[in-house]
Amino acid sequence: MPTHPTEPDPAVPDRADPAPEGSVRPPHGDLPPSAPPTGPRPATDEEPGPDAAGGPAPSEDEYTAAIQELQDRWRRALADLDNLRKRHARELERERTVERSRTAAAFLPVLDNLELAMRHAGADPGAIVEGVRAVRDQAVNVMELLGYPRHAETGVAFDPARHEVVGVVQEPDAAPGTVVEVLRPGYGDADRQLRPAAVTVAKRE
């Protein structure tokens, strides 16, 4: 029976001839991208640029300008402080002047009444005494308005904050430790005391 040459089967793809033994076959499909090299980079002699660490370092002129600006600000602050001190001193002196004028004005009526009493010195002695007493009461009222009330009470217990002992006397009718006589009135209270009253105190048994 005659033989016919075998025809290739169209359903089977052509195969390349086998490579010779010991050779390397090329891979099928696309080649994968090459991976970046790993490990430390090779050292170079180039230094990082000025922008690598946040910009160039300040120059000597910039340092000098900054120091000059700080010195100017310091001098201006000292000048402002000195001006404030001088202004405060002027205001304090002005307040003192106003307060002295107010106090002196409060005593003007007292001086006027004293002048009036001296003008009538040749009149009735009793009237002159009454006039002087009225002037005294007026002056005491002015002192109280200024914050310094008068203290000349007798028979009260001795208070070292308001009294100054100038003598101790034997007084049977007075309780021991009480004020017997006021030799000089006191004015003011507590921390606003102008002066204490000079008194004599009954002797303690």
C-alpha positions in Angstrom: 0.0 0.0 0.0 1.4 3.3 -1.0 2.3 5.8 1.7 1.5 9.5 1.5 3.5 12.2 3.2 1.9 13.3 6.5 0.4 16.8 6.4 0.7 19.0 9.3 -2.4 19.3 11.6 -3.7 22.8 11.4 -5.0 22.6 15.1 -1.6 22.1 16.5 0.7 25.1 16.4 4.1 24.8 14.9 6.8 24.0 17.3 10.2 25.3 17.0 12.9 22.9 16.6 14.3 21.8 19.9 17.4 23.8 20.9 20.6 22.0 21.0 21.5 20.3 24.2 23.3 22.7 26.7 21.9 25.9 25.1 19.7 28.4 27.0 16.2 29.0 25.8 14.9 32.6 25.7 11.9 33.1 28.0 8.4 33.3 26.5 6.5 36.6 26.8 7.7 40.1 27.8 10.7 40.6 30.0 10.0 42.1 33.5 11.4 45.5 34.2 14.8 45.5 35.9 14.7 46.2 39.7 16.5 49.3 40.9 19.9 48.6 42.5 19.9 48.2 46.3 22.5 48.9 48.9 24.4 52.1 49.8 25.1 54.6 47.1 28.7 55.0 46.1 30.3 57.9 47.9 31.0 61.0 45.8 33.1 64.0 46.4 30.2 66.4 45.8 28.7 68.2 48.9 24.9 68.9 49.1 23.9 72.2 47.7 22.8 75.2 49.7 19.1 74.4 49.3 19.5 70.9 50.8 19.5 72.1 54.5 17.0 75.0 54.3 18.8 77.7 52.5 22.1 79.4 52.7 23.6 80.3 56.1 23.2 84.0 57.2 26.1 86.2 56.3 28.1 88.4 58.7 26.3 91.5 57.4 22.9 90.0 58.3 24.1 89.1 61.8 25.4 92.7 62.2 22.1 94.1 61.0 20.1 91.9 63.4 22.2 93.0 66.3 21.9 96.6 65.4 18.1 96.3 65.2 18.0 94.7 68.7 20.2 97.5 70.1 17.9 100.1 68.6 14.8 98.5 70.1 16.5 98.3 73.5 17.4 102.0 73.4 13.8 102.9 72.4 12.5 100.8 75.3 14.8 102.6 77.8 13.7 106.0 76.4 10.1 105.1 76.8 10.6 103.9 80.3 12.4 107.1 81.2 9.6 109.2 79.7 7.1 107.2 81.7 9.0 107.8 84.9 9.2 111.5 84.3 5.5 111.8 83.4 4.6 109.9 86.6 6.8 112.2 88.7 5.1 115.2 87.1 1.6 113.8 87.8 2.5 112.9 91.4 3.8 116.4 92.0 0.6 117.9 90.5 -1.6 115.7 92.7 0.4 116.8 95.8 -0.1 120.5 94.8 -3.8 120.0 94.3 -4.1 118.2 97.7 -2.2 120.9 99.5 -4.4 123.6 97.9 -7.5 121.7 98.9 -6.3 121.4 102.5 -5.3 125.0 102.7 -8.6 126.2 101.3 -10.4 124.1 104.0 -8.6 126.1 106.7 -9.3 129.6 105.2 -12.6 130.0 107.1 -10.7 129.2 110.3 -8.2 131.9 109.6 -10.9 134.4 108.8 -12.6 133.8 112.1 -9.4 134.1 114.0 -8.8 137.4 112.3 -12.3 138.5 113.3 -11.7 137.5 116.9 -8.4 139.5 117.1 -10.2 142.5 115.6 -12.7 142.5 118.5 -10.0 141.8 121.2 -11.1 144.9 123.2 -14.7 143.8 123.5 -16.4 141.6 126.1 -13.8 139.0 127.2 -16.6 136.4 127.5 -17.6 137.0 123.9 -14.0 136.6 122.8 -13.7 133.3 124.6 -16.9 132.0 122.9 -15.6 133.2 119.5 -12.3 131.4 120.0 -14.1 128.2 121.0 -16.2 128.4 117.9 -13.1 128.8 115.8 -11.6 125.8 117.5 -14.7 123.7 116.8 -14.6 124.8 113.2 -10.9 123.7 112.9 -11.7 120.3 114.5 -14.5 119.8 112.0 -12.1 120.5 109.2 -9.6 117.9 110.6 -12.4 115.4 110.7 -13.4 116.0 107.1 -9.8 115.4 106.1 -9.9 112.0 107.8 -8.4 112.9 111.2 -11.0 112.9 113.9 -10.1 114.4 117.3 -9.7 112.2 120.4 -9.8 113.9 123.9 -12.0 111.5 125.9 -11.4 110.9 129.6 -12.7 107.9 131.6 -12.0 105.5 128.7 -9.7 102.5 128.9 -6.1 103.1 127.9 -5.5 102.1 124.3 -1.8 102.0 123.2 -2.9 102.5 119.6 -4.6 105.8 120.4 -2.9 107.0 123.6 0.5 108.0 124.7 1.1 107.8 128.5 2.9 110.8 129.9 2.1 110.1 133.5 0.5 107.7 136.0 -1.5 109.2 138.8 -3.3 107.9 141.9 -7.0 108.5 141.3 -9.4 106.8 143.8 -12.5 107.7 141.7 -11.1 106.3 138.4 -10.8 102.6 137.5 -7.1 101.5 137.2 -5.8 101.7 133.7 -8.3 104.4 132.5 -7.5 107.9 131.1 -7.7 110.5 133.8 -6.6 113.6 131.9 -5.9 114.5 128.2 -2.9 116.9 128.0 -2.9 117.0 124.2 -5.6 115.7 121.9 -4.9 113.1 119.4 -6.1 113.0 115.8 -6.7 110.1 113.5 -7.5 106.4 113.8 -5.6 103.2 113.2 -3.3 103.4 110.2 -4.4 107.0 109.5 -3.3 108.4 112.8 -1.8 111.8 112.7 -0.7 111.7 116.3 -1.8 109.9 119.6 -3.3 111.7 122.5 -1.0 112.5 125.4 -2.8 111.3 128.5 -2.3 110.5 132.2 -3.6 107.1 133.4 -4.9 105.9 136.7 -2.4 103.8 138.6 -3.1 100.1 138.8 -3.3 98.6 142.3 
